Amino acid sequence: MAIGHYLVLSGVLFSIGAAGVFLRRNLITLLLSVEIMLNAVNLAFVAFGRQFGTVDGQIITFFVMTVAAAEAAVGLALVIGLFRHRESLNPEAFTSLKW
Amino acid sequence: MISSSFDAIIPMLCVALAGLVVLLAEAFRGRDEKMPIGGLAIIGLVGAGAASILLWNRNATSFGVVTADNFSLFVNLVLIGVGILTVMFSSQTIERDGIPAGEYYAVMLFGIVGMMLMGQATDLLVIFLALETMSLAVYVLTGIRREQQQSTEAAFKYFLLGAFASSFFLYGVAFLYGVTGSTSLDRIGTVIAAQSMSGNPMILLGVGLLIVGFAFKVAAVPFHMWSPDAYEGAPAVVTGFMSTGVKAAAVAAFVRVFLSSLEPMITDWAPVLWLIAAATMVLGTVVGVAQTSLKRMLAYSSIAHGGYLLAGLVAGNDVGKAAILFYLAAYALTNLGAFGVIALLGTRERANDDLRDYAGLFKSHPALAVLMTFFLLSLGGFPPTAGFIAKWYVFSAAIGSGYYGLAIIGVLSSVVSVFFYLRIVVMMFMTDRDARPVPAPITTVAYAGLVLSLAGVLYLGVLPTAVIDFAQASISTIF
């Protein structure tokens, strides 16, 4: 497969993630959408790395995965914090600040 | 002097070590035992400051991805100043609000490490890691008062939009890597300069995505939506910390990436940043006028200040680069001072940040009212304060590069902003006070922090030449 195919797939995944952040109405799904965006980027890195015939792209992916894990930890902690206040995962329940 | 490949990271090591010591101290602290944890944090920061000064002019590099050139050392010193002042203000507020000291200071110090790394990194991947280190720490600090719904909500909004913007930034890095085969700024710079890349859609996409990521962290329009909410929901000291530290670090990396490796493409990105800078200055000011919460008002004011910083970046000349550094120092001292006053006036139950809470402040707390007046005047750009010199310097850089329109928009918006700063001053001095909860007496350490910021603001305003020379020396080593 040419690199174009991978990049198109990565672009599609990234767009799905980005759309999810705005359209979905569940805090957990919002987090998942962000993870999809990061993994779309990972795919692009690996594809480019393969094109250059080096392992750089794949090594970068490991860094990104670590960061994504740290992000998920903080994100889930905040979701739990929010849930304790309102017993809800709907972002519309949280309106004490103007959006 | 002995030099090793670790030289360039010594300032960061000092701060990270202090963070670990603080965590350990908290772990071994007995119940109700008092420990000078803030003092430990300050020792680490002072050590990092000393290391930064010793590294001056030595251009140390570590591992090929971290550099300690004068530019990043200047930013380091600003960040250390931000850290020390934040610790001084926090000493009072965290006890009042019941925040666990060890965790709070440790997260703050790790955040500062991320900020310093952002200014020092010379590789896009390391910049991304630094950005995340800094951001994750600041998300946690924003939501550190878990019992308050507002604080948690602000943290989640900041987190979600921040993570969203980081992935845009990372996607930009991926495209630049795809075109140039490297994430190192030097390498990217040489490849772009060697082949004329302006028309290449992939690199334009990459640069565009990087602009989105950076603009988000600087809170530039149209990526500013998170900042009023995050600034209002966070404890006031944390707001001061993130409005100055995060902005300084993000601007430093922004300047390094765009004025060193992407400089050959300046004709492509300068118009975009021109628009962003102009929109940021105008929107920050106009919406700021309509706010009734002081924290929210200062949030919009700091959006506008981000616009002035970007104006210096658009100018792109030597004056502009030095102006950005000077502006960062001036803005950091002023804004931290202002948020310090807000923080000290709050109580555990109520932030006391409504504009009406400041009515008659001069009668109840004359010293705080006077200090606040100086900080507000400096934010508005009145002589003889730091804000005036900083703005004058940025606008003269814009004019020097022929951006008259940008300079005019900047001057007009700062004239409008004076209106809302003076509104607070009038409130403090000329209105009678309403009944409101009385804050606890202010400790000497917190007062010392405020006086220190004021001294800095006046020093930069009255005798700016020393620091301007220093800023010019800092930019001469790179670019």
Chai-1 contact restraints between the chains, C-beta under 6 A:
chainA,res_idxA,chainB,res_idxB,connection_type,confidence,min_distance_angstrom,max_distance_angstrom,comment,restraint_id
A,V21,B,F164,contact,1.0,0.0,6.0,A-B,restraint_1
A,L30,B,L160,contact,1.0,0.0,6.0,A-B,restraint_2
A,V34,B,A163,contact,1.0,0.0,6.0,A-B,restraint_3
A,M37,B,S167,contact,1.0,0.0,6.0,A-B,restraint_4
A,L38,B,S167,contact,1.0,0.0,6.0,A-B,restraint_5
A,V41,B,L170,contact,1.0,0.0,6.0,A-B,restraint_6
A,V41,B,Y171,contact,1.0,0.0,6.0,A-B,restraint_7
A,V41,B,A174,contact,1.0,0.0,6.0,A-B,restraint_8
A,A44,B,A174,contact,1.0,0.0,6.0,A-B,restraint_9
A,F45,B,A174,contact,1.0,0.0,6.0,A-B,restraint_10
A,F48,B,Y177,contact,1.0,0.0,6.0,A-B,restraint_11
A,F48,B,G178,contact,1.0,0.0,6.0,A-B,restraint_12
A,F52,B,G181,contact,1.0,0.0,6.0,A-B,restraint_13
A,I60,B,L125,contact,1.0,0.0,6.0,A-B,restraint_14
A,V67,B,E132,contact,1.0,0.0,6.0,A-B,restraint_15
A,A70,B,L136,contact,1.0,0.0,6.0,A-B,restraint_16
A,E71,B,A163,contact,1.0,0.0,6.0,A-B,restraint_17
A,V74,B,L136,contact,1.0,0.0,6.0,A-B,restraint_18
A,V74,B,Y139,contact,1.0,0.0,6.0,A-B,restraint_19
A,G75,B,F159,contact,1.0,0.0,6.0,A-B,restraint_20
A,L78,B,G143,contact,1.0,0.0,6.0,A-B,restraint_21
A,L78,B,A155,contact,1.0,0.0,6.0,A-B,restraint_22
A,L78,B,F156,contact,1.0,0.0,6.0,A-B,restraint_23
A,L78,B,F159,contact,1.0,0.0,6.0,A-B,restraint_24
A,G81,B,R146,contact,1.0,0.0,6.0,A-B,restraint_25
A,G81,B,T152,contact,1.0,0.0,6.0,A-B,restraint_26
A,L82,B,T152,contact,1.0,0.0,6.0,A-B,restraint_27
A,L82,B,F156,contact,1.0,0.0,6.0,A-B,restraint_28
A,H85,B,Q149,contact,1.0,0.0,6.0,A-B,restraint_29
A,F94,B,E153,contact,1.0,0.0,6.0,A-B,restraint_30
A,S96,B,Q149,contact,1.0,0.0,6.0,A-B,restraint_31
A,S96,B,Q150,contact,1.0,0.0,6.0,A-B,restraint_32
A,S96,B,E153,contact,1.0,0.0,6.0,A-B,restraint_33
A,L97,B,E153,contact,1.0,0.0,6.0,A-B,restraint_34
A,L97,B,D229,contact,1.0,0.0,6.0,A-B,restraint_35
A,L97,B,G233,contact,1.0,0.0,6.0,A-B,restraint_36
